């Protein structure tokens, strides 16, 4: 009965949002700037003009912090103008996309377009196609998506990443083709505190212990190290920070050509022992299981914490200007991914593949406007769409200088005191996912501070490419079996990792916990990954 009430409430919320999204609003309280009017007059005619399509997606946090609804965000207004397609947005509550999607799919009432991480769909995207939720896009792309088709023909390595094991295209993908875009996160620390304490930027695990202990004892810092713990415990460490110093990561990786799963390896036990000690010493945020992005922002800006694992943009780029307003001597800098011994090169670090499954845009089988949807989604891969998705509206959010799109002060020095990440999210999708190819020129301008540019160089200095699994695709049967196994495995890993770190269970319980993972068929999941990798390499 309780579950029925929850589902009913979610359905009511979803349909209420759908109704609200149908109401039309203009930006700037109904006022349009001269530049907006000029851009509108220059918009090309579209064969899709006049259609209204429903679009289901969760709004990016940077955009939502300024305009909480899609229809009020200038980018989405402009995209509709350019393509001549009207969109009625259905917007799930923040951080509830998965639950809301399940309710919507169960209802059978599907919109035309669904933006979601389809690679995480139970059974994989091929099952979503065969279950009749989303369309196989091969023929549609061939007929109506010349821009994406051309890009994929010119980049066969990316082309094979965005298809299922059965060769199905299932989304219009977000692509980071330039290697400079694929590293953007790592350890960040208060350099001014280090200088005050006579310490250097930490490199080894021992260095980090010394620094965090000094922050705690000499600066009185409440939570010296904080990191993201949502949507799952230790989420902020999944790219290899601290864990990687012990030769493993919290997930799958390659070593000597073999697929490995870090949490069953001896190195993971060593990591848990370290964090168990650090937690007992008060060096790690006591709220380790519940830290979200707002908590990190608050902790790093208030001085509650002095180190974190976060982004060059929404971390250093957001925190440093705000902190300097209160304390001109304050300084955030990047630290390298920790290693055990001085002189070692980090095995792991944050790096993404060119195609990220996040933000893939699919077309539902219920749509009677598939051609129109394909033409609209293809727009972002063409020359004009590339500029809109990465830089926004010419004369408003960017101008051409020396043949290069250059952000205006509306973005980089916003008069309403919006952070660049927020301003960019108002006029483009460059700082988050969508159906387009991200441009490295966005990053070069977005990272305004020298500390940001240096951070990316420091974080990229790892051997992670050697150990990364490519975005392998599984068959429907493999994906269903793998998902079923990993649902239980992931739950156990998260639960037992926390219990050991928090001191609830003894460190010696690790061996029993590995035995439980074996009983949950983790070895079969590893074998499935290996099969998928071999198939990927044979393409």
Rosetta blueprint (number, residue, H / E / L):
1 X L
2 X H
3 X H
4 X H
5 X H
6 X H
7 X H
8 X H
9 X H
10 X H
11 X H
12 X H
13 X H
14 X H
15 X H
16 X H
17 X H
18 X H
19 X H
20 X H
21 X H
22 X L
23 X L
24 X L
25 X L
26 X L
27 X L
28 X H
29 X H
30 X H
31 X L
32 X L
33 X L
34 X H
35 X H
36 X H
37 X H
38 X H
39 X H
40 X H
41 X H
42 X L
43 X L
44 X L
45 X L
46 X L
47 X L
48 X L
49 X L
50 X L
51 X L
52 X E
53 X E
54 X E
55 X E
56 X E
57 X L
58 X L
59 X L
60 X L
61 X H
62 X H
63 X H
64 X H
65 X L
66 X L
67 X L
68 X L
69 X L
70 X H
71 X H
72 X H
73 X L
74 X H
75 X H
76 X H
77 X H
78 X H
79 X H
80 X H
81 X H
82 X H
83 X H
84 X L
85 X L
86 X E
87 X E
88 X E
89 X E
90 X E
91 X L
92 X L
93 X L
94 X L
95 X L
96 X L
97 X H
98 X H
99 X H
100 X H
101 X H
102 X H
103 X H
104 X H
105 X H
106 X H
107 X H
108 X L
109 X L
110 X L
111 X L
112 X L
113 X E
114 X E
115 X E
116 X E
117 X L
118 X H
119 X H
120 X H
121 X L
122 X L
123 X L
124 X H
125 X H
126 X H
127 X H
128 X H
129 X H
130 X H
131 X L
132 X L
133 X L
134 X E
135 X L
136 X L
137 X L
138 X H
139 X H
140 X H
141 X H
142 X H
143 X H
144 X H
145 X L
146 X H
147 X H
148 X H
149 X H
150 X H
151 X H
152 X H
153 X H
154 X H
155 X L
156 X H
157 X H
158 X H
159 X H
160 X L
161 X L
162 X L
163 X E
164 X L
165 X L
166 X L
167 X L
168 X L
169 X E
170 X L
171 X L
172 X E
173 X E
174 X E
175 X E
176 X L
177 X L
178 X L
179 X H
180 X H
181 X H
182 X L
183 X L
184 X L
185 X E
186 X E
187 X E
188 X E
189 X E
190 X E
191 X H
192 X H
193 X H
194 X H
195 X H
196 X H
197 X L
198 X L
199 X L
200 X L
201 X L
202 X L
203 X L
204 X E
205 X H
206 X H
207 X H
208 X H
209 X H
210 X H
211 X H
212 X H
213 X H
214 X H
215 X H
216 X H
217 X H
218 X H
219 X L
220 X L
221 X L
222 X L
223 X L
224 X L
225 X E
226 X E
227 X L
228 X L
229 X L
230 X L
231 X L
232 X L
233 X L
234 X L
235 X H
236 X H
237 X H
238 X L
239 X L
240 X L
241 X L
242 X L
243 X H
244 X H
245 X H
246 X H
247 X L
248 X L
249 X L
250 X L
251 X L
252 X E
253 X E
254 X E
255 X E
256 X L
257 X L
258 X E
259 X E
260 X E
261 X E
262 X H
263 X H
264 X H
265 X L
266 X H
267 X H
268 X H
269 X H
270 X H
271 X H
272 X H
273 X H
274 X H
275 X H
276 X H
277 X H
278 X H
279 X H
280 X H
281 X L
282 X L
283 X L
284 X E
285 X L
286 X L
287 X L
288 X L
289 X L
290 X L
291 X L
292 X L
293 X H
294 X H
295 X H
296 X H
297 X H
298 X H
299 X H
300 X H
301 X H
302 X H
303 X L
304 X L
305 X L
306 X L
307 X E
308 X E
309 X E
310 X E
311 X E
312 X H
313 X H
314 X H
315 X H
316 X H
317 X H
318 X H
319 X H
320 X H
321 X H
322 X H
323 X H
324 X H
325 X H
326 X H
327 X L
328 X L
329 X L
330 X L
331 X L
332 X E
333 X E
334 X E
335 X L
336 X L
337 X L
338 X L
339 X E
340 X L
341 X L
342 X L
343 X L
344 X L
345 X L
346 X L
347 X L
348 X L
349 X L
350 X L
351 X L
352 X L
353 X L
354 X L
355 X E
356 X E
357 X E
358 X E
359 X E
360 X E
361 X E
362 X E
363 X E
364 X E
365 X L
366 X L
367 X L
368 X L
369 X L
370 X H
371 X H
372 X H
373 X H
374 X H
375 X H
376 X H
377 X H
378 X H
379 X H
380 X H
381 X H
382 X L
383 X H
384 X H
385 X H
386 X H
387 X H
388 X H
389 X H
390 X H
391 X H
392 X L
393 X L
394 X E
395 X L
396 X L
397 X L
398 X E
399 X E
400 X E
401 X E
402 X L
403 X L
404 X E
405 X E
406 X E
407 X E
408 X L
409 X H
410 X H
411 X H
412 X H
413 X L
414 X L
415 X L
416 X L
417 X L
418 X L
419 X L
420 X H
421 X H
422 X H
423 X H
424 X H
425 X H
426 X H
427 X H
428 X L
429 X L
430 X L
431 X L
432 X L
433 X L
434 X L
435 X L
436 X L
437 X E
438 X L
439 X L
440 X H
441 X H
442 X H
443 X H
444 X H
445 X H
446 X H
447 X L
448 X L
449 X L
450 X H
451 X H
452 X H
453 X H
454 X H
455 X H
456 X H
457 X H
458 X H
459 X H
460 X H
461 X L
462 X L
463 X L
464 X H
465 X H
466 X H
467 X H
468 X L
469 X L
470 X L
471 X L
472 X L
473 X L
474 X L
475 X L
476 X H
477 X H
478 X H
479 X H
480 X H
481 X H
482 X H
483 X H
484 X H
485 X H
486 X H
487 X H
488 X H
489 X H
490 X H
491 X H
492 X H
493 X H
494 X H
495 X H
496 X H
497 X H
498 X H
499 X H
500 X H
501 X H
502 X L
503 X L
504 X L
505 X L
506 X L
507 X L
508 X L
509 X H
510 X H
511 X H
512 X H
513 X H
514 X H
515 X H
516 X H
517 X H
518 X H
519 X H
520 X L
521 X L
522 X H
523 X H
524 X H
525 X H
526 X H
527 X H
528 X H
529 X H
530 X H
531 X H
532 X H
533 X H
534 X H
535 X H
536 X H
537 X H
538 X H
539 X L
